[in-house]
Amino acid sequence: MDKEFEELSREIPLSYDHKQYWSPTTKALYNVCEQLGFKPKPAGKMIDFELCVHCGRCVLGCPTGAKWDSRRLLSKSIAKGAVLKTGCKVTKLGIDRKNKKVHTVYVKEKGKGKKKTYSADLIILAAGGLNTPVILNRSGISCENTLFADPLLCVAAPYKKAEQDRHFPMPFLMQKNGYMLSPYMDYLSFFFNKAWRLPSDNILSIMIKLSDASFGSSLSRKTEKELTAADKERLKAGVSDCKAILGKMGIAEKDMFLGTVNAGHPGGMMPLTSEESRSLHNNRLPENLYIADASILPNSMGNPPIWTILALSKRIAKVCKAAFN
């Protein structure tokens, strides 16, 4: 998808040149990681740094609009005539089995409980790695029990004036075998893990993000996802790496503590095969139904997937335009 990635680079701000905005602690971490041979590299950031006020709230919602998000594309689509329906929960799709086409989208209005239907010649489903499989399953389309989630675990320690809570997360990355490492203020652990009951600016935290096994499902009443033995071994190796970094920063191992295991990039339950990579259309789907989210990724990337999902969506849009124009 070289062409799509190149198009994105012109349309969306992605910067690797942001070291001048790093805190002294981030710079010190970067130097330590270089000394340990971890080969750190600045992470691509979809941020307009002229608007950034360095509040550290990127994952909670950017208050200044410095961080790019898909609302900008949505606004452009509406300006060109697209109609946005909010407060509508898609429940299932109506499918003509004989002709192998979707004819109806069933929705339920929020609050009112009123049911509605919509019809179209082309349907693109992008409800996310957890919800897209649920909608497909309700519509009689089977999904795989191959859910990945990019599990995340942070190793942290008290560190005076760390100030990770005042700077953008994941300023640089280190790629390891089956996982990546990056400085990261884990707000989920900060809010809910008792070990993190410290002033937020005095916590120094390093994230491990796994490329986990495709094993799990979101089709039951609750999402079912467990770490395999191999996942746990990689997580253990990541914890060891993080402790080495923090130790090099002058922190005693007895003062280090773990965060809460969580995850943020679910997908993989309708994975494309190599044969489907050109059409970007799963063979079990009706011919006028496409999926444009992480559900179609064949396995976990163990890295932020947004750039890949955007490129895939661009390619899918081109395929649809050629087929249905």
N, C-alpha and C positions, 0 to 999 in steps of 0.2 A: 504493500500500500504506500509505496514511496510518494506517488503523486498526491495522495490524500494527505499524507503528513506534511508535504511541502505546502499544500494549500492552507492547511491549518496554521502553519507558521506565519503566513501572511495575514490571516484573519484574526488570530487570537494572540495576545501578548504572552510570550513564553521566554523568560529570561534566566540565563545561567550566571549572569554577571551581577551578582548582588553581595559580594563579600564586603563591600564598603558599609553595608547595613548590619553586619554581624556584630553581636555583642562581644566583649572581651572573653567571656566564658566560651562562646561558640568558637572563636578563633583558637583558644587554648585547646579545646576538644579536637579541633581539626588537626592541629599540630601533633597532638598525642597520637591520634589515629594514624597519621603518616609515619610517626616513629615506630609504631607497632606493626607496620607493613600492611595495614588494612586498605590502602589505596582509596581514600575518600575522594569523592567528586561532588562539586556543587550540584544541587538538585534543580531541575527546571521548575520555575515558579510562574504561575499565571497571575501575576500581581503587577499593578501599576504603582511603582514605588513612589511616584510623586504624590499619590493620594493616600499612601499607607501611613498610618500614625503609630505603628509599632505597638499596638495594644495587646498582641498575642492572642487575639480571639478568633483567628482564622477559622478554626473548626466549629466555632459556636455561631458564626454568622458575621461577616464583615460589616462593620457599622458605617464605613465610608464609601463602599463600592469599589475599593481598590482591587479586591479579588474578583477575577472573572468568574462568572457562572452562566449557565445556559439561559437565564432570563433575557440576556442580550440577543441571543438567536431567536427566542420566542417573540420578543418585541419586533424584530425585523419581519418575522413571518406574519404577525398580525397586521403590520403596516402594509404588507403585500396582499392582504385579503383573507388570511387564515382566521378561523373562528375558534376561540378558546372557551371551552365549557368547564367551569370549575364546580367543585362540590358534587361531582358525579363519580361514583365508585363502579368501575367495570366489574361485573359479576361473572359473565361468561360470553362466549361467542356462539352464534347460531350458524351451523354448518350444513350445507347441502352436500351430503355424502356422495350422492350420485355424480354430481359435477365437480366435486372436490373444491368447493369454494365457500368462503365465509359470506353470508348474506346479511347478518345482523350482529350488532354489538349491544348487549344488554347491560344497562346501567341502573344504579340506584342512587337517587338524589340524597345528599347528606342532610340529615335533620328531618326532612319531610317524609322520608321512606318511600317516596314515589318512584315507581319503576318507569323507565323510558327505554326506547330502542333507537338505534341509529343504523343506517345502512350506507355502504360505500362500495366502490369497485375495488378498492385497495385498502387493506388494514395493516398498520404497522404497530405491533405491540411492544411497548417499552416500559413495562411496569417494574423492572428491576429483577435482580437475581433471585429474590425470595417470592415476589408476587406474580411474575409472569408464569412460572410453572403452575401456580394455583389456578390461575385463569384458564390455562390450557387444559389442565386436568378436569376442571369443571365442564369444559367444552368437549370432553371425550378424546382429548389428544394426550397420549401417554408421554411422560418425561422420564429421564433417567434419575436414579438415586446417586447422582454424581455431584452433589453440592460441594463446592469449595468456598472458603470464607476468608482467606488471608488472615489467619489468627495473629493477634498482636499481643505482645507482653513487654512491659517496660521494667527495667532494672534502674532503681533510683537511690539517691542518698542525699542527706543534708549537705548543702553547699552554700555558703554565705554569698549573697548577691549573684546567684546563678542567673536570675531574671529570664528564665525560659518562658515565663508567663507573659513577658512583655515583647516578645519577638516572634516572628513567623516560624511555624514548626517545620521540621525536616529541612534545614538549610543545606545539608549535604547527606550523601548516601554512601554506604559501603556494601558491595555485593559479595555475598558469601555463597557457599554451596547449599542451596535450598532455602536461603533466607537473606534478608537484608537488615542492616543496622542504620539507625539515624537518630540524632537528638530529637526528642519529642516530649512535650508537656502533655501527659495523659490526663485529661480532665475527668474522664470517667473514674479513674482510680482516685484522683484528687477529691472528687465529690463523695465516693462511696466506699473507699478502702481506708480502714482505720490507720494503717501504717503510714498513710500520706497526710496525717493531720499535722502539717507544718505550714508556716507561711508560704504561699505559693512561689514567692520570688526566691525562696531558699531551698528549692528542690531542683536537683540536677538529675535528669532522666534520659535514658537511652532506650530506644524502641527496637524490639526484634519483630520483624514481620515475616511470617512463614509463607513459603509456597507449599500449601498443605495438600494432602491427598484428596482426590475427588471422591469423597465418601460421605453421604448425608442426604437429607431431603427436607423440603419445606411443605410437603403435601399433607402432613397430618395436622392436628390441632396446634401443635407447637413444632418449631423447627428442630430437627434432629441432626446434631453434628457432634462428632467425637474426634479427638485427635488419635491418630494411629500410633503405633509404637515408633515408626520412623519419624513421624511428626514430633513426638516427644523427645526423641534423640536430638533432632535438629534444634528444638527449642532449648534443650539443655546445653548444646554447644553455643548457642547464641547468648545464653545467660553467662557462660564462662567468658565469652568475648567482652561482654558489657562490663563484667567485673574487672577484667584486665584494663579496660579503658579508664574506668573510675579509679582503679588502684593507681594508675599512672598519673591521675589528677591529684593524688595525695590523699585519697579516701580509704579508710580502713574497711576491710570486708565486713567486719561486724556491724558497721553502720549502714550497710547497703540493705535495701528491701525491695521486694517484688511488687509489681502492680497487679491489677486484675486482668486475667486473660479476656480479651474481647476481640471483635472482628468488625471489619467495615467494608469488605469487597466481595459480597456473595455472588455466585454465578455458577455456570457450568452444567445446569440440569437439562439443557437442550443443545448439547455440544455439536458443532459442525464437524463433519468428517473431512478428510483431505479431498475427497471427491466433491464435496459440497462447497469447497472454499472459493470456487469461481462464481457460483450462483449466489452464495451466501443465503441459501434457502434450504432448510432442513427438509428432507424428502417426506417426512411424516406430516408436514404442514400442508393445508390447502394451498393451492397455487397462488391465491391472492392475499396470503397472510405471510408477513415477514416479522422477524424479531430483531430489535435493535437495542439490545442491552447485553450485560455480561452473561446472560443465560447461554449465549451461543459460543462463548469462549471454551475451547476444549480442555483447558486446565488452568490452575492458578498461576498467575504471573509472579506473585510474591512481591509486587511493586504496585504503586498507584496506577490503576488501569484507565484513568479518564482520557488520556491522549489516544490510547488504542481504541476505546469505545467511540470517541468522536470520529476517528478515521474510519472505523467500521461503518458508522452511521452515514458518513459521507458516501462511502462506496455503495451501501445499500440504497441510498437515495438515487444514485446514478443508475443502478440496476433496475429499480422500480420505474424510473423515468423512461428508460429505454423499453421496458416491457409493457407499460400501461399508458404511455403518452398517446 
